[in-house]
Amino acid sequence: MSASTSGGGPLSPQAAAALQEGIGLVFGRWTALQMAVENEWGGRDSRAKANQLAASIFSWFANSNGIHSSFPSTSSFITGPFYYDDLEPMMFDSISESLNADFEDGSVGEVAEQLLIMHEECLQNNFSSIEKLRNTRPQGNAVALSRQIATEDDDDSSDNDDEQSMGEDEAARSEDMAVDEPKPSKPTPDADGWTTVPPRRGRGKN
């Protein structure tokens, strides 16, 4: 079966619990979603909205057990199989509507694909990917990471400005030195009409 499709059929109680946990683990590691939550793009209840999205996706998969879908974009019973072309746009629309965010980084599709694979594994009572997620910590706070990147960019820009400013100062000093350097005066004749020529520099003896 294609990774863009997950089969139908009932989930065992253990598999259903594992799938629900797995969806939560995936969402907790989804950088774009966590940034939207931390920045409250959907308002103060952004975290609750993200949790509701996770619950809606679980219910969508659980339709194979006769549970009605709570996804905003669908109102019919689904018995499977489940398709990427259905899940991805529903996730995208739900995020756009509830969190006022349009993730243009391709992460919605990546997460949808991962959830379909996870559901297919759960149908086979294979929980290896969920176990792997369980043992892997999220890669830090998404917002803190974005702020760190922004700070590093600002520091780089400041360093470049300082280097440019130093270069301009050195060029200005060089020009000042060139202007201030005294020019050799022309030889003038003495009272007897003789002109004294100063010795030339940098020449060796004959």
C-alpha beads as a LAMMPS data file, in Angstrom:
LAMMPS data file: protein, C-alpha beads

206 atoms
205 bonds

1 atom types
1 bond types

-500.0 500.0 xlo xhi
-500.0 500.0 ylo yhi
-500.0 500.0 zlo zhi

Masses

1 110.0

Atoms # bond

1 1 1 0.000 0.000 0.000
2 1 1 1.252 3.462 -0.893
3 1 1 2.577 5.765 1.839
4 1 1 -0.059 8.273 0.649
5 1 1 -2.836 5.857 1.599
6 1 1 -3.733 4.095 4.813
7 1 1 -6.086 1.130 4.962
8 1 1 -9.397 0.882 6.748
9 1 1 -10.573 -1.534 9.362
10 1 1 -10.926 -1.383 13.117
11 1 1 -8.089 -0.447 15.436
12 1 1 -7.522 -2.491 18.549
13 1 1 -7.837 -0.551 21.828
14 1 1 -4.047 -0.700 22.214
15 1 1 -3.506 0.518 18.643
16 1 1 -6.026 3.338 19.053
17 1 1 -4.309 4.533 22.227
18 1 1 -0.909 4.332 20.527
19 1 1 -2.142 6.275 17.478
20 1 1 -3.607 9.009 19.660
21 1 1 -0.302 9.293 21.523
22 1 1 1.646 9.273 18.260
23 1 1 -0.383 12.137 16.799
24 1 1 0.337 14.181 19.919
25 1 1 4.061 13.384 19.694
26 1 1 4.196 14.426 16.040
27 1 1 2.395 17.676 16.792
28 1 1 4.744 18.418 19.686
29 1 1 7.709 18.177 17.294
30 1 1 6.073 20.159 14.491
31 1 1 8.098 23.390 14.509
32 1 1 5.698 25.526 12.458
33 1 1 2.711 24.501 14.570
34 1 1 4.532 25.110 17.854
35 1 1 5.594 28.572 16.672
36 1 1 1.955 29.377 15.891
37 1 1 0.930 28.158 19.343
38 1 1 3.685 29.965 21.253
39 1 1 3.059 33.211 19.382
40 1 1 -0.710 32.814 19.856
41 1 1 -1.471 33.359 16.174
42 1 1 -4.924 31.926 16.813
43 1 1 -5.457 33.894 20.022
44 1 1 -4.883 33.005 23.643
45 1 1 -6.458 29.587 23.161
46 1 1 -4.073 28.643 20.343
47 1 1 -2.766 25.640 22.279
48 1 1 -6.281 24.350 22.857
49 1 1 -6.980 24.754 19.134
50 1 1 -3.852 22.767 18.246
51 1 1 -4.928 20.031 20.684
52 1 1 -8.383 20.024 19.110
53 1 1 -6.830 19.571 15.673
54 1 1 -4.924 16.538 16.944
55 1 1 -8.126 15.112 18.442
56 1 1 -10.016 15.732 15.191
57 1 1 -7.397 13.884 13.159
58 1 1 -7.557 10.951 15.559
59 1 1 -11.352 10.882 15.243
60 1 1 -11.026 11.001 11.452
61 1 1 -8.869 7.871 11.525
62 1 1 -11.134 6.267 14.128
63 1 1 -14.087 6.478 11.732
64 1 1 -13.217 2.949 10.712
65 1 1 -14.570 2.030 14.159
66 1 1 -17.849 3.833 13.431
67 1 1 -16.975 7.132 15.127
68 1 1 -18.329 10.191 13.333
69 1 1 -15.681 12.559 12.046
70 1 1 -15.208 15.791 13.992
71 1 1 -13.035 17.324 11.277
72 1 1 -14.522 20.703 10.277
73 1 1 -14.077 19.916 6.585
74 1 1 -16.047 16.658 6.520
75 1 1 -19.372 15.551 7.902
76 1 1 -19.737 11.972 6.681
77 1 1 -18.865 8.565 8.025
78 1 1 -15.630 7.205 6.569
79 1 1 -14.685 3.564 6.703
80 1 1 -11.309 3.834 4.966
81 1 1 -9.026 3.632 3.243
82 1 1 -7.688 7.049 4.146
83 1 1 -5.976 9.184 1.528
84 1 1 -3.309 11.874 1.640
85 1 1 -5.317 13.973 -0.819
86 1 1 -8.109 14.123 1.776
87 1 1 -6.059 14.586 4.943
88 1 1 -3.560 17.235 3.785
89 1 1 -6.090 19.854 2.574
90 1 1 -8.302 19.291 5.626
91 1 1 -5.325 19.899 7.920
92 1 1 -4.269 22.967 5.933
93 1 1 -7.779 24.474 6.013
94 1 1 -8.239 23.745 9.707
95 1 1 -4.905 25.389 10.613
96 1 1 -5.703 28.386 8.445
97 1 1 -9.129 28.813 10.022
98 1 1 -8.319 28.128 13.682
99 1 1 -4.768 29.469 13.970
100 1 1 -4.875 32.146 11.244
101 1 1 -1.758 30.555 9.745
102 1 1 -0.861 29.257 6.312
103 1 1 2.198 27.026 6.542
104 1 1 3.936 27.432 3.194
105 1 1 7.001 25.384 4.207
106 1 1 5.517 22.066 3.085
107 1 1 5.306 20.811 6.657
108 1 1 1.536 20.151 6.507
109 1 1 2.073 17.603 3.764
110 1 1 5.018 16.018 5.566
111 1 1 3.015 15.629 8.776
112 1 1 -0.012 14.246 6.902
113 1 1 2.214 11.662 5.237
114 1 1 3.753 10.688 8.565
115 1 1 0.338 10.290 10.205
116 1 1 -0.914 8.046 7.385
117 1 1 2.138 5.814 7.771
118 1 1 1.634 5.737 11.537
119 1 1 -2.027 4.755 11.149
120 1 1 -1.136 1.982 8.717
121 1 1 1.450 0.652 11.182
122 1 1 -1.082 0.762 14.029
123 1 1 -3.513 -1.322 11.966
124 1 1 -0.780 -3.965 11.949
125 1 1 -0.067 -3.464 15.672
126 1 1 3.345 -2.082 14.754
127 1 1 4.248 0.740 17.144
128 1 1 7.933 1.100 16.310
129 1 1 7.692 4.645 14.874
130 1 1 5.666 5.803 17.885
131 1 1 8.178 4.216 20.228
132 1 1 10.974 6.014 18.398
133 1 1 9.183 9.350 18.785
134 1 1 8.559 8.596 22.446
135 1 1 12.288 8.140 23.020
136 1 1 13.314 11.219 21.046
137 1 1 13.093 14.606 22.686
138 1 1 11.766 17.577 20.726
139 1 1 14.566 19.753 19.332
140 1 1 14.160 22.628 21.778
141 1 1 11.575 25.366 21.843
142 1 1 10.602 26.430 18.324
143 1 1 10.163 30.074 19.249
144 1 1 13.404 30.236 21.201
145 1 1 15.190 28.680 18.249
146 1 1 13.694 31.184 15.802
147 1 1 14.655 34.068 18.078
148 1 1 18.199 32.697 18.341
149 1 1 18.462 32.534 14.547
150 1 1 17.121 36.087 14.252
151 1 1 19.629 37.301 16.868
152 1 1 22.508 35.621 15.062
153 1 1 21.433 37.263 11.813
154 1 1 21.342 40.663 13.534
155 1 1 24.822 40.074 14.990
156 1 1 26.186 39.134 11.570
157 1 1 24.650 42.265 10.061
158 1 1 26.112 44.387 12.869
159 1 1 29.563 42.845 12.364
160 1 1 29.393 43.555 8.648
161 1 1 28.388 47.152 9.350
162 1 1 31.271 47.554 11.808
163 1 1 33.768 46.146 9.304
164 1 1 32.455 48.452 6.604
165 1 1 32.621 51.435 8.966
166 1 1 36.214 50.580 9.956
167 1 1 37.191 50.312 6.302
168 1 1 35.676 53.705 5.555
169 1 1 37.488 55.269 8.539
170 1 1 40.839 53.878 7.394
171 1 1 40.259 55.154 3.858
172 1 1 39.376 58.606 5.230
173 1 1 42.530 58.685 7.376
174 1 1 44.643 57.722 4.355
175 1 1 43.153 60.575 2.353
176 1 1 43.786 63.014 5.216
177 1 1 47.410 61.925 5.429
178 1 1 47.805 62.365 1.708
179 1 1 46.381 65.890 1.898
180 1 1 48.344 66.929 5.002
181 1 1 51.728 65.583 3.840
182 1 1 53.943 68.586 3.007
183 1 1 55.006 68.858 -0.602
184 1 1 58.688 69.550 -1.354
185 1 1 59.299 73.236 -2.039
186 1 1 60.852 74.316 -5.288
187 1 1 64.544 75.373 -5.030
188 1 1 65.030 79.135 -4.995
189 1 1 68.173 81.015 -6.146
190 1 1 70.396 82.636 -3.467
191 1 1 71.808 86.182 -3.502
192 1 1 74.534 85.243 -5.976
193 1 1 72.044 83.695 -8.386
194 1 1 73.004 80.076 -7.572
195 1 1 70.295 77.506 -7.032
196 1 1 70.869 74.759 -4.475
197 1 1 69.387 71.425 -5.584
198 1 1 68.524 69.099 -2.681
199 1 1 69.943 65.569 -2.827
200 1 1 67.689 62.874 -4.301
201 1 1 66.504 60.212 -1.927
202 1 1 66.786 56.541 -2.489
203 1 1 69.854 56.613 -4.749
204 1 1 73.075 54.924 -3.872
205 1 1 76.564 56.245 -4.332
206 1 1 78.149 56.012 -7.785

Bonds

1 1 1 2
2 1 2 3
3 1 3 4
4 1 4 5
5 1 5 6
6 1 6 7
7 1 7 8
8 1 8 9
9 1 9 10
10 1 10 11
11 1 11 12
12 1 12 13
13 1 13 14
14 1 14 15
15 1 15 16
16 1 16 17
17 1 17 18
18 1 18 19
19 1 19 20
20 1 20 21
21 1 21 22
22 1 22 23
23 1 23 24
24 1 24 25
25 1 25 26
26 1 26 27
27 1 27 28
28 1 28 29
29 1 29 30
30 1 30 31
31 1 31 32
32 1 32 33
33 1 33 34
34 1 34 35
35 1 35 36
36 1 36 37
37 1 37 38
38 1 38 39
39 1 39 40
40 1 40 41
41 1 41 42
42 1 42 43
43 1 43 44
44 1 44 45
45 1 45 46
46 1 46 47
47 1 47 48
48 1 48 49
49 1 49 50
50 1 50 51
51 1 51 52
52 1 52 53
53 1 53 54
54 1 54 55
55 1 55 56
56 1 56 57
57 1 57 58
58 1 58 59
59 1 59 60
60 1 60 61
61 1 61 62
62 1 62 63
63 1 63 64
64 1 64 65
65 1 65 66
66 1 66 67
67 1 67 68
68 1 68 69
69 1 69 70
70 1 70 71
71 1 71 72
72 1 72 73
73 1 73 74
74 1 74 75
75 1 75 76
76 1 76 77
77 1 77 78
78 1 78 79
79 1 79 80
80 1 80 81
81 1 81 82
82 1 82 83
83 1 83 84
84 1 84 85
85 1 85 86
86 1 86 87
87 1 87 88
88 1 88 89
89 1 89 90
90 1 90 91
91 1 91 92
92 1 92 93
93 1 93 94
94 1 94 95
95 1 95 96
96 1 96 97
97 1 97 98
98 1 98 99
99 1 99 100
100 1 100 101
101 1 101 102
102 1 102 103
103 1 103 104
104 1 104 105
105 1 105 106
106 1 106 107
107 1 107 108
108 1 108 109
109 1 109 110
110 1 110 111
111 1 111 112
112 1 112 113
113 1 113 114
114 1 114 115
115 1 115 116
116 1 116 117
117 1 117 118
118 1 118 119
119 1 119 120
120 1 120 121
121 1 121 122
122 1 122 123
123 1 123 124
124 1 124 125
125 1 125 126
126 1 126 127
127 1 127 128
128 1 128 129
129 1 129 130
130 1 130 131
131 1 131 132
132 1 132 133
133 1 133 134
134 1 134 135
135 1 135 136
136 1 136 137
137 1 137 138
138 1 138 139
139 1 139 140
140 1 140 141
141 1 141 142
142 1 142 143
143 1 143 144
144 1 144 145
145 1 145 146
146 1 146 147
147 1 147 148
148 1 148 149
149 1 149 150
150 1 150 151
151 1 151 152
152 1 152 153
153 1 153 154
154 1 154 155
155 1 155 156
156 1 156 157
157 1 157 158
158 1 158 159
159 1 159 160
160 1 160 161
161 1 161 162
162 1 162 163
163 1 163 164
164 1 164 165
165 1 165 166
166 1 166 167
167 1 167 168
168 1 168 169
169 1 169 170
170 1 170 171
171 1 171 172
172 1 172 173
173 1 173 174
174 1 174 175
175 1 175 176
176 1 176 177
177 1 177 178
178 1 178 179
179 1 179 180
180 1 180 181
181 1 181 182
182 1 182 183
183 1 183 184
184 1 184 185
185 1 185 186
186 1 186 187
187 1 187 188
188 1 188 189
189 1 189 190
190 1 190 191
191 1 191 192
192 1 192 193
193 1 193 194
194 1 194 195
195 1 195 196
196 1 196 197
197 1 197 198
198 1 198 199
199 1 199 200
200 1 200 201
201 1 201 202
202 1 202 203
203 1 203 204
204 1 204 205
205 1 205 206
